[in-house]
Amino acid sequence: MVFPFTSIEDFKVELTEEHELFRKAVRQFVEQYLEPVAMEIEKTDRIPDELFEKARELGLFGVGIPEEYGGQGGGHVMEAILMEELSRVSPAFGTAVAVRALFTTPILLFGTEEQKRKYVTPVARGEKFAAHANTEPCCGSDVAAIQTRARRVNDHYIITGRKIFITGSDKADYFVVSARTSPPKEGKRWWGITVFIVERDTPGLKVGQRFNVMGLRGERPHEVILDEVKVPAENVVGKVDEGFKVIVTTYDHTRVGIAAQGVGIAQGAFEKALNYALQRQAFERPIIAFEGVAFKIADMLTMLEAARLLTYWAATLADRGDRRFIIAASMAKTFATEVAEKIANMAIKIHGGVGVDMETGVERYLRDAIITTIYEGTNDIQRATIVRQLLRDVFGVKLSLA
Ligand SMILES: Cc1cc2nc3c(=O)[nH]c(=O)nc-3n(C[C@H](O)[C@H](O)[C@H](O)COP(=O)(O)OP(=O)(O)OC[C@H]3O[C@@H](n4cnc5c(N)ncnc54)[C@H](O)[C@@H]3O)c2cc1C
């Protein structure tokens, strides 16, 4: 093997019969319940409650969560399959289901046994919804700069601040919230942030305006306002003042899901383009007979399969507990979401005029794809992570790029 991956073991994508059966079950759910309402979600900007109910019955909210905490078990590969299959038809519904991982992951990785039982279990069973409130008007990429404050008063913390672009917050029963509890230490900007679990009905917590973002209709984010919100000290996730690590480690794990969302969007847009190219006639032949269209289809399929391989490779490394999954997940997220953007754009072109008509259901893939290049760490931040990890793992050099 060659630099920087050195063993043949490093290059395996481990898919099993069980994974394939799971994909079939999700595909069946998608065809039966999601496909019929995908355009309705887009037009009404709302996901029907019955769809959440069906997803709950099938246990989709518990995928990737250990059985002892109410989940279905399965790891990153399973979660990637779920996200890919849902996003192939409705990226918004994919996000609506996957957002719970931004709440359960930090608790599963850093939380106490009691927090796992009390908060992860009902979310894994789909009985409660949850959201992740980190981004603020001042800052998204620069997590260390957040301005929300939490001060300790006896056995409680009092949190005040404003979070923006919080997915799923309109439905959420529980939130993880980041806040500054101490000033940064010299040379350690990230020091002094703490992560808390906050329940929806806590006085002072309000879900505010909805952001009119260009895509993910049906699952658009809201602002969350915290005004002197009193949270018990036992709701601290991980160590006080070391919440930066909780937040960034969470994204390391959930990022593979966004790569899979890119693959799903690319697959959905590709299938529509291929069908149209076969069926649409111009100059007395199907348009796929023209090299300009046929070569686009070839390039789309090549990019799609490369993105899929990279994504499931990153998921396999993560499931094996190989630390290099971090660099792989950043590469997969960057590549797959940019491939999704390109393929969605090419699919519109292949459709000609109807491609830009919202009724056709193709242009929405492009609007959704652009968002995937931004959330859970912009692709610039992923590129910085790739270089940082490369230098650290291969040369032992610590470089601060982001
Ligand atoms: C639809 C949607 C849903 C979201 N859901 C959630 C959610 O549920 N919870 C949550 O907490 N947040 C959520 N976000 C916020 C999202 O994670 C942030 O928007 C994202 O991390 C970027 O932060 P920012 O918007 O503050 O951009 P900034 O950090 O201000 O970045 C602006 C530009 O500068 C670039 N840049 C910044 N720093 C660097 C650097 N060091 N190197 C190179 N380039 C850099 C960025 O790449 C970007 O191009 C959501 C956002 C959207 C659009």
The ligand as a MOL file (V3000), in Angstrom:
LIG
                    3D

  0  0  0     0  0            999 V3000
M  V30 BEGIN CTAB
M  V30 COUNTS 53 58 0 0 0
M  V30 BEGIN ATOM
M  V30 1 C -29.9010 24.3510 6.9970 0
M  V30 2 C -28.9320 24.4670 8.1070 0
M  V30 3 C -29.0910 23.6810 9.2440 0
M  V30 4 C -28.2040 23.8040 10.3240 0
M  V30 5 N -28.4070 23.0550 11.4660 0
M  V30 6 C -27.6370 23.2780 12.5610 0
M  V30 7 C -27.9240 22.6210 13.8080 0
M  V30 8 O -28.8210 21.7830 13.9100 0
M  V30 9 N -27.1750 22.9470 14.9010 0
M  V30 10 C -26.1610 23.8580 14.8410 0
M  V30 11 O -25.5350 24.1100 15.8640 0
M  V30 12 N -25.8560 24.4820 13.6650 0
M  V30 13 C -26.5720 24.2210 12.5380 0
M  V30 14 N -26.2820 24.8600 11.3440 0
M  V30 15 C -25.1750 25.8140 11.2910 0
M  V30 16 C -24.0060 25.3400 10.4570 0
M  V30 17 O -23.3610 24.2530 11.0930 0
M  V30 18 C -23.0890 26.5310 10.2140 0
M  V30 19 O -23.7850 27.4170 9.3480 0
M  V30 20 C -21.7440 26.1460 9.6080 0
M  V30 21 O -20.9860 25.4230 10.5310 0
M  V30 22 C -20.9310 27.3700 9.1620 0
M  V30 23 O -20.8860 28.3420 10.1530 0
M  V30 24 P -21.2690 29.8670 9.8070 0
M  V30 25 O -22.5820 29.8690 9.1060 0
M  V30 26 O -21.1750 30.6670 11.0570 0
M  V30 27 O -20.1900 30.3370 8.7870 0
M  V30 28 P -18.7420 30.9630 9.1500 0
M  V30 29 O -18.0940 30.1200 10.1730 0
M  V30 30 O -18.9170 32.4050 9.4420 0
M  V30 31 O -17.9870 30.7880 7.7760 0
M  V30 32 C -18.1540 31.7150 6.6880 0
M  V30 33 C -17.2040 31.3010 5.5640 0
M  V30 34 O -15.8460 31.3720 6.0290 0
M  V30 35 C -15.2100 30.1170 5.8530 0
M  V30 36 N -14.2990 29.8760 6.9810 0
M  V30 37 C -14.5110 30.1200 8.2990 0
M  V30 38 N -13.4570 29.7240 9.0280 0
M  V30 39 C -12.5650 29.1830 8.1690 0
M  V30 40 C -11.2780 28.5810 8.2990 0
M  V30 41 N -10.6950 28.4440 9.4910 0
M  V30 42 N -10.6630 28.1200 7.1790 0
M  V30 43 C -11.2390 28.2620 5.9510 0
M  V30 44 N -12.4380 28.8370 5.7660 0
M  V30 45 C -13.1050 29.2820 6.8530 0
M  V30 46 C -16.3370 29.0910 5.8380 0
M  V30 47 O -15.9520 27.8990 5.1610 0
M  V30 48 C -17.4190 29.8500 5.0980 0
M  V30 49 O -17.2040 29.7630 3.7200 0
M  V30 50 C -27.1290 24.7200 10.2470 0
M  V30 51 C -26.9640 25.4840 9.0730 0
M  V30 52 C -27.8310 25.3790 8.0210 0
M  V30 53 C -27.6350 26.2230 6.8000 0
M  V30 END ATOM
M  V30 BEGIN BOND
M  V30 1 1 1 2
M  V30 2 1 2 3
M  V30 3 2 2 52
M  V30 4 2 3 4
M  V30 5 1 4 5
M  V30 6 1 4 50
M  V30 7 2 5 6
M  V30 8 1 6 7
M  V30 9 1 6 13
M  V30 10 2 7 8
M  V30 11 1 7 9
M  V30 12 1 9 10
M  V30 13 2 10 11
M  V30 14 1 10 12
M  V30 15 2 12 13
M  V30 16 1 13 14
M  V30 17 1 14 15
M  V30 18 1 14 50
M  V30 19 1 15 16
M  V30 20 1 16 17
M  V30 21 1 16 18
M  V30 22 1 18 19
M  V30 23 1 18 20
M  V30 24 1 20 21
M  V30 25 1 20 22
M  V30 26 1 22 23
M  V30 27 1 23 24
M  V30 28 2 24 25
M  V30 29 1 24 26
M  V30 30 1 24 27
M  V30 31 1 27 28
M  V30 32 2 28 29
M  V30 33 1 28 30
M  V30 34 1 28 31
M  V30 35 1 31 32
M  V30 36 1 32 33
M  V30 37 1 33 34
M  V30 38 1 33 48
M  V30 39 1 34 35
M  V30 40 1 35 36
M  V30 41 1 35 46
M  V30 42 1 36 37
M  V30 43 1 36 45
M  V30 44 2 37 38
M  V30 45 1 38 39
M  V30 46 1 39 40
M  V30 47 2 39 45
M  V30 48 1 40 41
M  V30 49 2 40 42
M  V30 50 1 42 43
M  V30 51 2 43 44
M  V30 52 1 44 45
M  V30 53 1 46 47
M  V30 54 1 46 48
M  V30 55 1 48 49
M  V30 56 2 50 51
M  V30 57 1 51 52
M  V30 58 1 52 53
M  V30 END BOND
M  V30 END CTAB
M  END
